[in-house]
């Protein structure tokens, strides 16, 4: 089997990820006791916060709260910060994890501006500059597109947002682990991330970083292990955003993944993955009937190559790649409806190849040959 669906989730992980999860099965419940097993859980959790703070350039590990995925983190940000009198700017490039929470807020009265994308899936920064209003609360934007691999200029966007007294909320589901992220240097106020994609951690893990000085209302309240006689959930991070028992076993796996990323270097990992994508692109670019989606001339991209073969349904191409070649890719809408409307692919869908640190050049060449054979035979 050749696995090129890493933008959905990585299958191959650093070996210590699974080992750490198994070892964590013997720990207790963090914050619910002063005995050894409880303290062991607390150490895993704090050590993971510390590693993630280093990975993302966060000023304080306690400004990172754990969630089950990026979607939960995004919902925490939307519901904890945005109100009916707010105005928010987002883009047509976004995943439904961003769009649907914003649509819900829009129904409650919040004003929403969605910047269009061009035929390469890129937005106009000049149009963004002119989209701010007096009540603009935030720009909510992805760092990298799950469909095209295009990357946003976060530093420039944050400069525009802060000039207009707005926050920058970033969906880093596709970039955490493969693109360097520095929340301070890039001016990121809220960072939402997941553990199971480029970070190569387990599913069911993720988190949210909230910059010092930003108050965010608790999304879920309940048991916290502290202030048990108060009617209100503790207001301080990270407890404010972590009601109930945390997924310590998953967090232990995320800890091992973060340690691996820090050791190898995100820039090194991302560069290798992009080299695989570029090799694949070189092999298939001249195939008749291939249509590519995304801006492949950009200096910064993730390791995603999205395409269609003529008018063939994307699901058929993906099925043939699996049935005849044992190659795993993703087909369909990719939870990016507005980009499909832009590309005119709402019915056809798009075939996505996404590459990982654990893929090889031989696998890439085999996939390119398979795609060539399919394109000639259909």
N, C-alpha and C positions, 0 to 999 in steps of 0.2 A: 504494500500500500504506500502511495505517495500522498502526503497530507499538505494541501495548500489552502486550508481554510482557517488560517491563523488569526485573521482579523475577527473571526467569530469567537474562537477560543483556541489556545494552544494545547496540543495533546502532549507533546514532548516537553518535559520540565527538567530543570536541573535535578539531579538524583537526590539531593538533600531535601527537596521540597516534600516528597512523600515520606521520607524518614522522619522529618520533623513533625509531620502530622500524626504519624503513628505514635511517636514518643509523647506527644501532647495528650494522648488519650488517658494518660495516667495522672494528669494534673486536675486541680479542683476548680472552684469558681472564684474568679478574681474579685476582691473587695467584699467577699462574704465570709471572711474569717481571717485569723492571724496564724493559722497552722501552716505547715509546710506545703501541702498540695495547693492551698489557696494562694500563698505567696509565690509559688512556682508559676501559676497562671498569670499573676500580676506582672512578674518579671518578663514573661514572654510578650505580654501586651505592651509594656512600656518600651522594651527593647525594639519592638517592631515600629512603634511610633518614632523612636529615635532614628532608626535606619531610614524610614520614609521621609523624615524631616531633612536628613542629609541628601537624600535622593532628589527632593523637590526644592531644596533651598529654603525651607521653612524656618522661621526665626525661633520657634518653640515647638517641641514635640507635642505638647499638650494642645496645640491648635489643630491637631489632626484627630478626627473622630472616625471610628470604623463603621462601615455600612456593609450590606450584603453585596453591593455592586454599584456601578456608576449611576444607574437609574435611580436607585434609592437616594444617593447623594444629591443628584439633581433635583429630585422632588423636595428634599430637605431645604435646599437653597431657594427654590421657587416659593415654597409655602412659608418659609421662615423669614423671607426678606421682602417679597413683593405684595403689594396691596392694590385695592381697586383704583386708587388715585395715582398709581405708578404708570410710567411708560417704559417699555422694554424694547430694545433693538436686538433682533436675531437675523438669521439668514436662511435662504432656501436650501442651503447645504446641510442643514441639521438633521440629525437622527430623531426619530419619534420620541426618544427619551427626553429630548429638549422640547420638541414641538408640542406634544400632548399636554404636559404640565402647563405650558404657556397658554395653550388654547383654553384649558380649564380656567385659568386666571382671567383670560380675556372675556369669558362668559360672565365672570363676576364683576366686570367693569374695567379691568386693566387695559390700557392702550398698548397695542402691539404693532411694531413695524418689522416686516420681513423683507430684507434686502434680496433682490433677485440675483441669480447666478447666470453667467454666460454659458456658451456651448462647451467650454472647457471646465465648467463647474467652479469658476472663480467669481468672486464678488468685486464690486467697485469700492475701493477705499475712499474715493472722492464722494461717492453717494453716501457712504457711512458717515463721513464728516458732516454732511448736510442733514443728517437724520435726527440729530439730537434736539430735544425740546427742554423747556424749563423743568419739566417733571420727569425727565429720563432718569430712572433709578439704576438701570444696568444695561450693559451689553452682554448678552448671553450667547456664547459662541463655541463651536468645537475647535480644538487645536488642529485636528486632522480629520479628513473625511473618511468614513468607513467605505464609501463607494468609489471615490476617485483617487484617494491617497494625497489629495491636495492639502497643503499646510497653510494655516493662517499666520500672519505676522502679528503675534501677540503683543510684542513691545510697542509697535505703532498703534495698535488698537487700544491698548491700555493708556497710551499717552492722550489719545482723543477722548477716551472715556473720562479720565481723571481731570482733563481740562474742562470737561463739562459736568464735573462733580457727580459722575456716575461710576458704578462699580463694574469691574470686569469679572464675569463668572465664566469659567472655562470647563468644557467637557473634554477631559483628557483620556477618554476611554480608548482611543486609538493611538495615543502618543506616549502615554506613560510606559516607560520601559524601552522605547525605541527612539525617542527624541529627547534630547536634554531639556529639562524643565527647571527653571529657577524662578520661583514665585516672586522673589524680591527684584531680581534684575528685569524680569518681564512684566512686572507690575500686576501680577495676578492677585485679585482680592479673594476669590473663592475658586478652589480647584476640586473638581469631582473626578475620581479615578476608579478603575476596576483592577482586580488583581489577576484575572484569568486570561488576559490577552497577551500583549507584548511583555508584561511583567513576568509572565511564565509562572504565576502562582495558581492556587486552586480556585475553582468556581466558588461562588458564595462569599467572596471577599472583595473589599473595596474601601473607599473612604472619602472624606471631605476635609479639605484644609480651609480654614477660615482665618483671614488675616487679623492680627491683633487690632483691637479697637472696633471691629465690626460685631454688632450684636445680632444674633440670629435666634429666632424663636424655636423652641423645641418642637420637632415634628411628631414625636412619639414620647409619651410620658409613662412613668411607672416605677418599678423597682430600680434602685441605683446602688444600694448598699450603704448609702450615707443619707443623713438628714431624714430618717424614716418617719419622724413625727410631723414633718412639714406637709401641708396640703399641696405644695407646689414642688415641681421637679427642680432639682438643683440647677442654678442658672449658669454655672461656670463650665467652660469646655475642659476636657472632652465629655464630661458626664452629662452635660446638657443635651447632647445629641446621641447618647448611648443608653437608652432605657433598656432594662432587661439584661439577661446573660449574653455576653458576647460569644461569637464563634471562635473560641480559643484555638481549636484544632486547625481551622482554616487560617487564622492569624499566624499560627506557628509556621504553616506552609508558606504564607506570604513573607514572613520573616526570613526564611531560607532563600526565597526568591529575591528579596530585596538585597540580601547579603551578596548573592551571586551577581546581581546587577552592579552593585557598588564595586565589587572585585574586578569584574570584566570591563566595566565602563559602558554606560548607555550609548555613548557616541560610537564606540567600537562595534557594539552589537548592531546598532542601527545602520552603520555604514556597510557591514557585511550583508545585512538583509536587503539593503538597497542595491548592492552589487548583484545579488541574485535576481532581483526584479529587473534590473537593467539588462542582464544576460538574457532573461526570458524575452524581454521586449525586443532585443536585437534579433532574436531567432524568429519571432512571429510578426514583426512589423510589416513585412512585405507580402504576407499571405493575402491572396485575393479574398475579398469579401469581409476581411476583418475590420471592424470599426472599434477604435479605442475611445475610452472616456476618461477625461482628466487632463491636466496640464503637465505633459511630460518634458516640457522645456524648463520647468521651474528648478531652481537650485536645491530646494528643500522639499522632499516628499517622503511619504512612508512607502513601505515595500508592498504596494498594491498595484496590480495591473487588471483593469476592468475592460471588458470587451464584449462584442457580439459577433457572431458569424452570419453575415447576411441578414436575412429576415427570420432565421431559425429561432424558435423559442429558446430562451436561455435555459429553461429547465431541461429541455431535451439535450442540449449540449452537455450540461452537468451530468445528466443520467448516463449518457454515452461514455463520458470520461470515466465514470465510476464502473459501469458495467463491463466495458471493454478494456480499460487500462488500469483500473483500481486507483484512479486519481480523484482525490476529494477537493472539490471547489464549491463555492457558494453561487447559487443562481436566484433570481427573483428580484424583489423590490428592495431588500436590504434595509427595510425600515426607513428609507429616505425618499418619501413620496414626492416632495417638491422638486428634487433633482430629476426624478424620472419624468415629471411633467415638463421640465426644461429640456431634457434630452429627447422627449417623444418616445420613451420606452416603458410607459406605464403598463402596456399589454405584454410586450416582449420580455421585459426584465433585462437584467445584465448579468453576465458571467464574471465572477471575481476570483482572481488568483491572488492569494496573500501569503507572503513568505516569512519564514522564521529563522532564528539563530540556528536551529537544529536541522534545517533543510540543507541539501547539498547541491552543488552545480550539476552533478549527474542527474539528480531528480529534476532539476529545471530543464535540462536538455531533453530528457525523456518526455516531459510534459509538452514541450514545444513540438517535438516530433508527433506526439499524439494529436495535438491540435491541428497540425498541418494535415495529417491523414484524414481527420474528420472534415476539415474544410474542403478537401478535394473530393471526398466521397458523398457529401450532402448536396 
